[in-house]
Amino acid sequence: MTPLVLTSAQVRQIVLLKHGLINEHKYLGKDGVLTFLRQAGCLQFDPIDICGRNADLVLFSRIKDYEKSMLYELLYQDRLLVDQWDKVMSIYPVADWPRMARVRQDNVIAYEKNLAPYQEAIDQVISRLEKEECLNASNLELGEPVHFYTWRHRNLGRAILDYLFFKGEAIIHHRDGVKRYFTLARKHLDSGILWQPDPFKSESDFHKFQLKRRIAAVGLLPGGPSDAYNGLAFKTPARQKYLQELVASKDLIEVQIEGYKDIYYMFEEDLGLLDVPITKKRLEFIAPLDNFIWDRRLIKRVFGFEYRWEIYHVPSKRHYAPYAMPILYGTDFIGQIELAVDKKNRVLIVKNVWLSKKDGLRGIKKDLLKQLRRFQKFHGCASMIDLAGVVK
C-alpha cells in the first residue's frame, strides 16, 4: 500500500492537537493528568530543577491550572501513577505495571550478578522495609561501602534499594528534593495489579506494544533511528520488521511528510484531528525532555526548528543556555527562553529570551507576559525579575 502523504502543516496540526498544545486546554486537573498519561504512556523523569522538573513542565504546558501537588498526589497518595523505568527513568500509570514486567526483569540482571554474594544484606533491607514505612539509603548502615559497576559506583545499601526498586519489589514512597524514600510495593499497590501476570505471550508481542507506546507518546515516528526509541532492547532491523507487522495488522499506518522519502508510522484514528478547526493559539514553554520533541529531526522537518538541550555541553559549545526551553506559539516555535526560580526568595527570574522573529516581541508580548505570570504563580513566586526586558 502506498504511504499517505501529509504536508508539514497537517503533521503540525495532528501532533499539536494530540498533545493538547493548541486550542483551549483539553486536559483539566488531576483527571486530565491521568488522561494525558494514558495516551502518552510515560513522562520522562529528570531531577534537575532550575525552573521546574521535566515532568511538571510537560504537564504545566498541557493541563489547565496545573499544580505540582497534582502529580505528587497521583504518585504518592492516590498511587495511580508510579516512578519506574521505561524510556529512561519515567512516570507511568500503575495500570501499566503488568505490561512492563519484562523491563523490570531485564533491568535487574546486572544487579543480581553483582549482588549474589550479599543475600544476607538484601534480606536485612527487606526486613527493615517490612517493619518501617520507608527507607532512604542514608538510613542503612551495612558496613564498608562495596563498589561495583552498574551505572556508577555506589554503596551497598543504595545498590540493594535500587535492585529491589528495579525488580519491582520496592517502589518510591516519596521524594524529598533529590532524595528517594523506598517502600515495599505490596504495601501500596493494588494486589490485583501487582500480581497480574505479564499479558504478552511472546517477546515480539511486547516489543510491538512498546513501539505503539512510543508512537502514541509523540504522534508519529520514523522506521529509522530516533531518540524516541531510546531504551528499547532491539535494534533498527527488528524495529522495522515489527512496524511492518503492525501495519499489516492495521494497528498503524504508513505516512510520508511532503518533501521527504522517509516512512513514518502513526495511528489511523489520529487523522481525524485534521478535521478539528484551529480556533485558538497558545503560547507555551516546552520542556527540554518533553515527549513532543523526543524526535528532534522530526521537529526540524515539520516546524523548521532546531533544538539542542545544552545542559551537558561545555559553555564554549552552547548557543543559548544550559536550560533554555523552546517557546511554542500557535503552530510555530518562535524562539527559546531561559528561566530560573529563586526558591528561597520566591522569585522568578527571566534571564534571557531569544526570538527568531525579526520584529522581536511585537505581536506576542502580551501572550508572553501572560504566560510568565502563569509560570510565576505555578512556582509560588511572589515576584518576577525581568533581566531580558520582556516587561519593558
Disulfide bonds with the S-S distance in Angstrom:
none
